[in-house]
Amino acid sequence: MKVYNLSCPLDHRFEGWFASEEDCLVQQDKGMLACPVCESTEITRMPSAPHIAKSSTGKPAQSTELAVASTDSGSVSGDVVALTGSDHTQLEAQVQAAFLKGMRELMGRSEDVGTSFAEEARKIHYKESPERSIRGQTTLDEAEALREEGIEVLAMPMLPAFKNTLQ
C-alpha cells in the first residue's frame, strides 16, 4: 500500500492510498484523482518523508508541541504530543477529513429548499411548516432580516465537492 500526499492548484492538501505507484500514476493520467474540496483533477504529488529520526547535523529533528487536554473528572491533564513536519501534515489532513465528514453529515441531515430558504425558514419559525433542518440559498440582506426576526441562520460556503452528492 502506498500513501501519497496530494495537492490541487488551490493548495488543498489531502492523502491518497494506492496499491502501487503505478496505480497512482494511472489514476492521475486518467483524471480519476480529484480534490475533495474543489473537485479539481489537476493533482500533484507532494514530497513526503514518512519518518525522519535525525537532522543532517545528527541532532534530533525540531518538533512542535501540541497540548492535549482531558476533562475527565473535571481535571485537565497536560499530555504533550510532539509533531514532526510529516506528522503536522498528517494532522492537517485528518482535520480536513473530519471537516468534510461533518459537512457531509450536516448536508445529509438537512433538506435542500433551494432559493426558497428565507420563506421556508419563516414558515418553520412561525409554526406554519413542520420543524426540521433546512439549507438553501438567500441573499445576505435576507439572512440579516431573518436574524432580526429571531430566526437563527448560519451562512456557509457551498463547496463544489458537496454539490449534487447529497439530496
Secondary structure, DSSP 4 states (H G I P E B T S, - for coil): -EEEEEE-TT--EEEEEESSHHHHHHHHHTT----TTT-----EEPP--S---B-TTSSBPP-EEEEE---GGG----EEEEE-HHHHHHHHHHHHHHHHHHHHHHHHTSEEEETTHHHHHHHHHTTSS----EEE---HHHHHHHHHTT---------GGGTTT--
